[in-house]
Amino acid sequence: MLRDDLTVTSIQRCGRGPGHGSETGHVLFSATFQPKSCQRFSGSDCREPAPSSDMIGLQLRSDRQCCGALFNVNNSNNNEEEEKEKKKKKEKKEKKEKKEKKEKKDKKEKKEKKKDKEKEEKEEKEKEKEKEKEKEKEKEKEKEKEKEKEKEKAKKEEPKDIVVFDPAGNMYYNWLFVITCPVMYNWVLIIARACFEELQQEYLMYWFIIDFTSDLVYLADMVFRTRTGYLEQGLLVKDEKKLRARYMDSIQFKLDLVSMIPTDLLYLIVGLKYPEIRMNKLFRVNRLFEFFQRTETRTNFPNVFRISNLVMYIVIIIHWNACLYYSFSKAIGFGNDRFVYPDTSDPEFGRLVRKYAYSMYWSTLTLTTIGETPPPEKDSEYFFVVTDFLVGVLIFATIVGNVGSMITNMNAARADFQARIDAIKQYMSFRKVSKDLEKRVIKWFDYLWTNKKAVDEREVLKYLPDKLRAEIAINVHLDTLKKVRIFADCEAGLLVELVLKLQPQVYSPGDYICKKGDIGREMYIIKEGKLAVVADDGITQFVVLSDGSYFGEISILNIKGSKAGNRRTANIRSIGYSDLFCLSKDDLMEALTEYPEAKAMLEEKGRQILMKDNLLDLEVAKQGPDPKDMEEKVVRIGSVLEDLQTRFARLLAQHEAVQSRLKRRVTKLESKITTSAGEVVSEMVQPELDAAPPPAEEEKKDGD
């Protein structure tokens, strides 16, 4: 125990006690004590008397006891602190180990989680792939099902035999006439009913019935359009879907829809006095124009139809103008001035017929620019009259122009024919041809015009393709050509070519077709008329040839051994006006070049005919080819060679000229290139020469 009057001033560690281990032994300390009474004084300030020896001894004893106790206390405190430090270290280690374990566990868990996630993602991807594969399989199955359904539909909906109308057929043309009637009705009477109230009110039930009928015809026309075929790659399309789609995609379908809007329902709102609500029905006017165009191409009198069509358009325009004049007069007031329609209270001008007739009279005078109508008095009347006059001028100009062109077209053929007659008359009068011959020529022209034979067939048919031209010629002339014995068994192709080469000719009474001894270059087939084989005097008749007869066929074949050769053996004269077909030798030979077998057959038939008539010299026929023919062939070959030589010489001259031009161009280009290259080189070398010192200066520098 420490004394209460002493205090420890300092403690020093002296080491550990003997016999104790380094870890568990006591730690020795040396301590200095000081009485508490002197504690408040320091150094020299403590002036209390020094204690006695007894007191010091006691003090030392007590001090020793106190020191031992203090040492024990200090040792125990140090041990506790060490233990605490050890515990703290252990706790820290344990905490670190726990943290490390936790971190390792967390890492393992994270790795496991990552692995699990990767596995899950892989599984999900595999599942998605499987789902996609299943979806693709389902899609393929659906496609197969759709294909099967389409096939079934196609089988079910195999081309039905639907009724399709050919636009070039008679049924389509007849339907155009049917649809034209309601279109004309709407264009004429809707405006009249709107302007003349009596016309609308007195015949109301009739108008309703006719309007309903015309609407039904309009609707039927839309159905008819869905069944109207069209050409695709030259064939008439009969697919119902294509026809419907084509019609619905056209502008006409939209116009037809506008014309089918049920505007009659507006009668319930505005009343029955306003038929102008049906103006949308006028959008079907294109059917009217189509009918007129097809009628013009079908009729045999197109000029007459054009004139009547033009007159109809003029009447409709005057009708509309008359209705507008009456409505204008109504808006200003009947009888207010001389320009408008007179007062309707007057019985003479109150009748419907008088109203329409007066309006038509005024409209006709105005639009034809004749005038003689009451002058306008108000500004609005002046504007109305000016507009009418402008429209009238345009109408009058179109009338005059169209009528003039139609008349000229109607007389074009006659004018051309008359020009030819006038030219021949002038020539004959200039050359002083005899009056008898002049009369015969004029009669021949009159016969051509009256019998409609003045038209040149080749000029008319030249605009047609070859096949159609051949078909027309076959239809007209083939039966006539087959009557000729030598052409009876020929190929069809040769007959077609010969038919195209037949030339019609007309002979007047007394004309000689051929005379005895003439060279035969043509054969003739009688189409119409009569010919006589006469003696040299021209009066005695041996034989009369009529329709279907022919002559001169042997002379154009040029058969070897013929006693007559190419000469005519009789005089043939026309009794009246005769129409003949002429086939020339050159045309026949040109056609036979492509048919050598037919040529050999025709020559054999000609020999048989000559043998029957005893006109064939067999000895000459058995000989080889006629030297004259060979000479002619050689001459022809020589002429052909000469032509080839001249052409070849021209080609050589052209080639040489082109070569000379090319050489000149090449030399010019070379000269340009050399000059340009020299300039470039001089430009490149000049700066180097300027920069280099002169040779004398260089030597001086070297000597220095």
Disulfide bonds with the S-S distance in Angstrom:
none
